[in-house]
Amino acid sequence: DAKTTQPPSMDCAEGRAANLPCNHSTISGNEYVYWYRQIHSQGPQYIIHGLKNNETNEMASLIITEDRKSSTLILPHATLRDTAVYYCIVRVAYSGAGSYQLTFGKGTKLSVIP
Amino acid sequence: GAGVSQSPSNKVTEKGKDVELRCDPISGHTALYWYRQSLGQGLEFLIYFQGNSAPDKSGLPSDRFSAERTGGSVSTLTIQRTQQEDSAVYLCASSLVVQGNQPQHFGDGTRLSIL
């Protein structure tokens, strides 16, 4: 799986949009971008994923650059409950034994400030 | 709908005892995964089940660890003769299928502490 680079920490004011960047300059054509988050003492929570096109769901939007070398997760109106560590993962769709194993990097610790 | 459910949420036991951790995946999900996460560490893959296929046990750290999945649904992870280094959060995840780009959905884990 391609390596990702994320800032170690970010702050966001409550009610404002949180824009979390991820660099994946070595991404391959068949690799998806996934975002998870982990709130203290909870399991990782799936947020969103995409291949080429921008994606939106009830939690967030995912913006992938045209060259696919970077992406941004957008939480449109951050709340205190969005304080968590956010992980950007790049991985292929299932391609045999072992390819389903998730690996998290250090992620970005997002602090939403009242 | 209901997410992945794990029990117990916390388990404290003495070194040398056996423990059983339970995972109830999302209804209809055929793929089930066990990971563990030590303090400040990333995810460590343990074992994977897909339907009636033989499980991938390649991540189990020793023969003290075993897991089964009965009826294609609930899974139990068993650790025999526990050691202090087994202390960690044990996470279960499930996905609709393993093929394609289906995301894995996690439970909140069992926090295991070995005294």
Chai-1 contact restraints between the chains, C-beta under 6 A:
chainA,res_idxA,chainB,res_idxB,connection_type,confidence,min_distance_angstrom,max_distance_angstrom,comment,restraint_id
A,Y32,B,N101,contact,1.0,0.0,6.0,A-B,restraint_1
A,Q42,B,D108,contact,1.0,0.0,6.0,A-B,restraint_2
A,G43,B,L91,contact,1.0,0.0,6.0,A-B,restraint_3
A,G43,B,F106,contact,1.0,0.0,6.0,A-B,restraint_4
A,G43,B,G107,contact,1.0,0.0,6.0,A-B,restraint_5
A,G43,B,D108,contact,1.0,0.0,6.0,A-B,restraint_6
A,G43,B,G109,contact,1.0,0.0,6.0,A-B,restraint_7
A,P44,B,F106,contact,1.0,0.0,6.0,A-B,restraint_8
A,Y46,B,P103,contact,1.0,0.0,6.0,A-B,restraint_9
A,Y46,B,H105,contact,1.0,0.0,6.0,A-B,restraint_10
A,H49,B,P103,contact,1.0,0.0,6.0,A-B,restraint_11
A,A93,B,G100,contact,1.0,0.0,6.0,A-B,restraint_12
A,A93,B,N101,contact,1.0,0.0,6.0,A-B,restraint_13
A,Y94,B,V98,contact,1.0,0.0,6.0,A-B,restraint_14
A,Y94,B,Q99,contact,1.0,0.0,6.0,A-B,restraint_15
A,A97,B,D56,contact,1.0,0.0,6.0,A-B,restraint_16
A,Y100,B,V98,contact,1.0,0.0,6.0,A-B,restraint_17
A,Q101,B,F45,contact,1.0,0.0,6.0,A-B,restraint_18
A,L102,B,L43,contact,1.0,0.0,6.0,A-B,restraint_19
A,F104,B,G42,contact,1.0,0.0,6.0,A-B,restraint_20
A,F104,B,L43,contact,1.0,0.0,6.0,A-B,restraint_21
